[in-house]
Amino acid sequence: MSNNSPLQKVEFLNVLNQLAPREYVNFTKCFPFDNDKEQEAVSHLQRCVDDCVQQNPHLAGTIVSIPRTPQQDVLARTLVDPTGEHSRVIIDARWPSSFFTSGGNRVALNYGELRASGFSPGLFFDDVFAPMGDPAAAALAAGDDGESDSSSVPILLPRVVFIPGGLLLGVFMHHAMADGVVATALIDDLAARSRGVKRESLPRKGYLPKSQYLPLGQLSAALEQHRCDLHETQGLSSEETVTEILPEWTTITNATAFSNTAKINFSIKNSLPVNQSPRVGKIFHVSKARIEELRETLAQSANKPASKPPSTFVTLMALVWSYVAKARMRAVGVADWSALHERGKNKTSNTADDSNEGDMAAQSCVVAAWHPSIKGRGRGFSQETLDAIDDFCGNMAICPIATLPTTQLLWQAADSSPTQTDKGAHAQKEALAAIAAPLTQLINSLDADFIRQRPALLETLPDVGALAMNYDFEAPQNVFFNSHRYLAGADTEWDIPGLILDDNDDGDGTAAPEVAVAGGVASPRSSARAGRPGGRVPSW
């Protein structure tokens, strides 16, 4: 950073938060708008952001990469004066009107056209929605001399763009400092301030980290002891690497703490680009009664005399994984789709074909929400286990992964027909039960040892920024799951000069583009609140 930097001091991030150096949480709100009020809207939003930052100064800094050794960089948060010009929080109205991407081409849309598309998330996949990669963000990271400093990026980055008849408000939060819960609290706070409602500081307990952080090599005593005993308790030799011990991890070659260009070599090259898919971001509604019926069926189909029904979430995961994997594989034309599909049909028609030879592995992972899972499930974890992650607040990059033969998914999702035998239908139910079992194990794997072991292993790495999940997001047979009580920001009320508040409008769209990549979000259905703009969950 430049010698004239506003940097006052830095606080090192917890080793867990080091895992999210390349990502932002991004929510984009789309409003009908009177374009004659653009300047008033910008001024109003800027005041809201300034008030929020002054009351929550931890949002005003940046994330920086600091070399600790020639082989090791660590992340830290800068502390700056939130009342000064270097808060690194801006309202940027300079985006061009033709920044939407459709079919690989830039297009210009007015609000009516955007609404008619259902606020399709596929339109929002572009560099301008990734602040790490665009010129405006590079300017934010520049020193006083105007030279770009790629080692510093903002924690909070609100941005606005006007299109004919519309206002798009993007709120970006760096994942090393915020998870979805924190981002949701921030959006609710900004919306309240837009209405003139005075808010207290954002909650810290359980959502934001403590004021002190643990740099690499300074774990708590509980983790330190666990690290010393790790190889002995696991029966592992000291020569084994972290990725050999934990197959859900891999390393990114030549990745640096802020490398947004590092790519993983995906195994499936013909996946349909997300910004060209008309079905990106679709929401499916499944009735509670149907889920309860299916849970009981799965319990009866399991190969145990008194099996407990799988949870509602696991049941939904099993259904989505099997049917979505089948549809995606067929859509992108996987080379051996026909053979796999035929084997799936043979299974459900009770034709002998038990071979998995040459089968592709199908992966599913679920975001392990550490704080809610540990502190909310009453699993009786010890205090030292809770202390091990008390500073964690950012991206949950350590996700358990389940792996199955792809044909096992297709057995359950094989097309039913009027001529299907009872044995075939029973086999289909058993196949779904067989999918639900490892998913249940996946969720239950988040135990005390998981919590203690992962941070301790991270301590052995020279650069945690080079760590990534060993999971192919583009492979059509893989599905990534997340769970939310509601879509963040979809039920907030905003009051910005120029907004057209029409009770007959279908509301604004909430686009969270990264969720749509080979993923699924489980969310209970939410109904609109009368007279509240954006109160309805959009139907994309």
N, C-alpha and C positions, 0 to 999 in steps of 0.2 A: 504494500500500500504506500501511497505517497507520504512524504514527510509532513505535509500539511493536512493529513487526514484528521477528521474529527474524532478518531478513536480515542476513548478515554482509558478503557481497559477491556480485557477479554475474559470470558469465563469458558472454560473447556466444557464441551458437551460430554454427557455420559457415553460410555462405550456403545450402548444400545442405540443411542441417537446418531452415532457415527455411521450407522447402516443406511441412512437416508440422505446421502449428500447430493443426489442428482434429481430429486423429485419435488414437485409442488402439489399441494391440494388445490384444486381449481374448481370454483363454482361460477357459472356465468348466468346472470339473470337477464331476461328479455322482456322489455316493457313497451307497450304502446305509448307514443310520445309526440308532443307538439314541438316540432323542430325550431320554432321561433323562441323557445325557452332554453336553448342549449347552454348559454353562458350562465344563466341563473342556476341551472341544474349542476353544472360543474362546481360553481362556488359553494352551493349548498352541500354537495357531497364532500368537497374538500374540508369544510368546517366539521362535518361529522367524523371524518377520518382523523383530523387533527385533534379533536376532543378525545376520541378513543385512544389515540397513541399517547397523549399526555397523561391519561389516567392509567394506561397500561404500557409503561415505558419499555417492557421487555419486547414489545412488538416493533420498536423503533430502530433496532439495531440491524445488523447484517450477520450472515454466517460466513466465516472466514476459514480458510485452510492454512494451518500453521505447521511448518516443518519442525519436527521434534528431533529427528535423526535423519541421516542421509537416506534411510530406507523407509521412514515412517512420517506420514502427515496425519495430523489430527484436526478435528473440527472444533471451532470455538464460536461463541456468540459475542459480537461487539456490543458494548454499552455506550450509547451516545445520548446526547441531550435531546429529548423528544420535543423540546420547544424550539430547537434550532432548525436551520435550513437543511441539515444533513440527516433528517429522520428517515430518509430513504423510503418514504411513503408518498406516492403521487397519484393524482388523477390525470390520466393521459387521454386526451381526446383526438389524437393525431392518426389513429388507424384509418386506412382507406376504406371506402364503402364496399369494395369488391374483395374482401378478404375471406369470404366463405369458400370452401372447397367442395366441389361436386364433380364426381367422375374424374378427379385428378386435375381439374381446371378451376381457376379463380372465377367466382361469379359474384355479381352484385344482386342483393335481394332487398326488397323493402319489408317492412314489418308484416304486412298482409301475406306476402309470399312465404315468409319465415313461419308464420303461424299456420298457414295452409299445409306446410310440410310436417306439421306436428312438432316443430322445434327439433327436427331430426338431429341427434348428436353427431351423425356422420358429417354434417356440415361444419362442425366445429373442430375438425382435425386439421390443424394448420400451425405453422410456426408461430403465428401471432398469439396463439393460445398456449404457448410454451415459453414463458418469459426468459428461461435460461438461454434460449436460442435466438432471440430477436434483438435488433439494434438498440431498441429503447432500454432493454434490460442491461445491455452492455454499457450504455451511457450511465445507468444508475450505479454501476460498479466502478465507474471511473474516479480517479483521484482528482484533487483540485487542479492538477495540471492538465486535465482533460484526457489523460492517457487511460486506456481501459485497464482495469485491474480484475482479471478473471477469477481471482481468489476470493472475491467478496460478492455476495448476492443478497438481496433484501429478504427479510423475514416475512414482511407483509407488503403486498403489492396490489392495491386496488387500481383498476383501469376501466375506462369508459370509452365507448365508441358510439357514434350516432349513425343510424341508417335512416333512409326516408321513412318517417312515421314510427321510428323506434329508437330505443336506448338500450344498449347492451352494457351491463355492469359486470365486470369480471373481478373476482376476489381471489387472489393467489396467496397461499401461506406455505412457507417452506416446511417440508415434511419432517425435517430434523427437529423442528420446534412445535409441530402441531399435528395431531391426528384429526380424524373426521369430527370427533366430539368438540375439539377446540375450535375448528373451523366453523362448525355449526353455531357455537356460542358467539363467535365473532360476528357472523352474519346477522344473528338475532340482535346483537348489540348495535351494529350499524343501522339496521332497520329501525330500531327503537329511537336512535338518535335522529334519524331522518324525520321522525314524527314529533321530535321535540321532547322525548321522554328521557329523563336523566337516569343513567344506569350506574350501578356500582362497578368496581373493577371486575374484570372477568375472573371467574373462580380459579383458584390455583390448586387446591387440594384435589388430587386425583386427575387433574386435567393438565396443569402446567407444572413444569419442573421446579424444584427448589432453587434458591438463589445460588447455591453452590453446586458445581458439577464435578464429576470424576474424570480426570484425564486417563488415557490408557496407562496401565501399570499402577493404578491407585484404586483398585477395587476395595469394597468393604471387606472386613475381616472374614465374614461368612463366605464370601465368594473366594477370597484368597485361600482359605483352607480347602474349599471344594476343588479349586484348581490344582492344589498340591496333591490331592487324593484322586484326581480324575482318572489318570491312567491306571492306577491300581484298582479302583473300584470298577472300572469298565473292562479290566483285563486287556488293556491295549499297550502296545509297545510305544516308547517315547518317540520313535521315528515316524509314526503315523501322523499324517496331516489332518487338519480340521475337516477338510472335505472328504477324506477317507472315513473319518469317524461318523460324520453326519452327511449322508448322501443327498439330503435336500438342499445342500449348498454347493455352489461352484464358484470359481473365480473368473473375473473378467480380465483378459490379458491387456496389459498396458493401460489399465484404467487409473485415472487420477481422481482426486476427491470431487472435482467438479466437471468431469468429462461427460458432456451430454452427447458426445458423438460415439462413445463406445457402444458397440453392438454385439449381441450374442448371435452366433451362427445358428439360426433356426433350422430344425430338421425338415420341416415341411415348407417348401419354397412357393407353392402355388396357392397359398391362402388368399382369400378375397380381401383386397384392401378395405379397411374399415370405412374409409370415406367414400367408397363406391358401393357399399352395401345398403339397400333400401330397408333392411330389417335390423339395422343397428339400433339398440336401445329400446326394443319392444318390451312392453310389460304384459305379463299374463296373469290373470286372476284365477285362483283355485279356491273353491269354497271350503270353509272349515269342516263342514260335514263330510265332504269328499276325502279330505285329508285324514280325518278320524277313521273313516271306513278303511282307507288304505293302510293306515298304521296297524289296525287290528288284523287285516289280511296278511301283512308282512310278518307279524308276530306268529300267526298260525302257520305260515309257510316256512319259517326258519326251521333248521334241522335241530331244534332243541325242544324238549317236551313242554317247558314253561318259559318261553321267551318273553322278555319285556318288549312291548311295542317300541319301535324307534321314535325319536322325537319328531315333532312336526318339521323342524328345520332339516333333519337328516332325510326324512321322507321326500321333501321338496328337492333336496340336493340329488337324491338318487334318481328321481324322475327327470330333472333337468339334465343331469349328466348323461343319461342314456339317450334321451330323445334329441337333445341339442347336438350331441356328438354325432349321432346318425345323420341328422339334417345337414350339419356343416360338412361332414365328409362327402356326402352326396353332392352338395352344392359346389364344392371346390374341385370335384373330380379327382379324388385321391386314386392313385394308379391301381391299387389292389382293392378298391371299394367293392367291386362286384363279388370277388371271392369272399371277402369278409362278410358281406351282406348275405350271401348264400349260406355261409356257415351259421350265421345268426338264425336264418329261417329254419335250417336243419335242426338246430337245437330246440326251437320251440315246437317243431313238429315231431319231436322225439326220435329224430334220425340220429343214429350213432355217429358222432363226430366229436370226440373229446380232445382232439389234438390242438395244442396251442402253438405248434411249430410255425415259425415265421410270422407270428402274431405281433402287431405293434403294441407297445405299452401305452396305456391311456392314463393320464395323470389328473388328479383333482386336488386342489389345495383350498384351504379356507383361512381367511384372515383370523389369526389368533389374537383377539382383543385382550391383551394381557391384564389391564386394570379391571375391566368389567368381569372377565372370566375368573380372576383370582379373588378379587375383593367382593364380588357380587354373588358367587355361586356357593359360598359357605363350605368350601372344601377343607377347611381346617388347616390351611398352610401355616407354617411357623412364622413368627415375626421376622426372623432372619431371611426367610425366603421373600417376604414382602419387601423388606429393606433392600434386597438385591436389585429391585427394579423401581424403587421409589422415585428415582430421577427420570425415569423414562416417560416421554410424552409424544414421541413422533411417530414415524411410519413403522408399522409392524412388518418388518422385512423378514422375520424368522417365522415362516409358516409351515406347519406340518403338511406333508404331501402324501396322498394315497395313490397307489399304482395298481391297475388291473389290466388284464389282457383286453384289448379293444373288442374282441369278439364277445366277451362277457357282457359288455354294454349293449351290443347289438342283439344278443339273445333276448334281452328284455324288450328292446325297442323294435323287434321284428314286426312287420305288418300283420295285424290280426285279419282274419277272413272268416266268412260264414262257415267254411269247411274246417276251420281249426278244431282239432280234437280237444277233449277235456284234458288229456295229458299235455297237449301243447300249451293250453291256457295255464295249467298248473305249473308247467316248466317256466312260463313267463313270469309268474308271481315269485317262484323260487329264485329266478335270476335277479329280480328286483331286490328281494331280501338279501341275496348274496352281495349286491352292490351296497345296500344300506349298512351291512355289518362293518366293512372296513371304514366307512365314513364315520360311524359311531366311534370306532377305535381312534380315528383321526382326531376327533374332538376331545376324547378322553385322554389323549396323549399329552395334553397340556397339563402336566402335573408338576409337583415340586421339583423333581429332578430335571425336567425340561427347563424350568425357570432358572435353576442354579447352573445347569451345565452350559447352556448357550452363551451367556455373558462370559463365563470363565474361559470357554474356548476362544471367544473373540479376542480375549487378552493375548492369546498366543500368536495372533496374526500381525505381520508387519504393517499392513494397510487394510483396514476393514472396508475402505471405500472400494476395494477391488472384489468384494464379496457380493454374490447375487444368488437368487434362488435357482436351483437346478431344475428349471421348469420352462417348458416351451410354450409361451403364450399364444403363438400363432398356429400350433398344431391343432387341427380341427377336432381331434378326439379328446383334447384337454379342456377342462372348464375350471375357472377360478371363481370362488364364491365369496361374497361378503354379505353381511347382515346389518340392516339399519331399521330403526323403528319408523323412520320416515325419510323421505328424500330431503336432505339438508337445504333449508332456505325455501322450500316449496310452500310453506305455510306462514310466511312472514308478510307483514303489511308495511309498505314503504310509502313515504310522502315526500316526493321530490318535485320541485317546480317543473311543470310541463307534462307530468304523467297524466295519461288519459284513463281515468278510473271508471270503467264501464262494467256494470254488474253483469251485462250480457256477454262480456268477453270471456273466453275460455281460460283466461289467466295467463301467466307468464310461464315460459319454459325454464326449467332448471337443468342446465347441461353440465354433466360431470364426465367429460369425454373419456378419461382413462378407465372408468368403470366398464365401458362397453367392449374393451378388448378381450375377447375370449372369456368373458366373465358373466356372472350372474349376481344379482342383488335380491335378497329376500326381504320384503318389506310388507308389513300389514297394510291393508287398504285404508286409505285416509279419505274422509269426506270433506267437502269444502265448507268453509264457514261463511255464512251469508254476508255479502257486502265487503269481503276481503279480497283484494287483488292477489292473485297468485296462491289462493288458498286451496286450489284443486291440484292434485298430483297430475302432471301432464301425461298425455296418453302416448308418448313416443316409446 
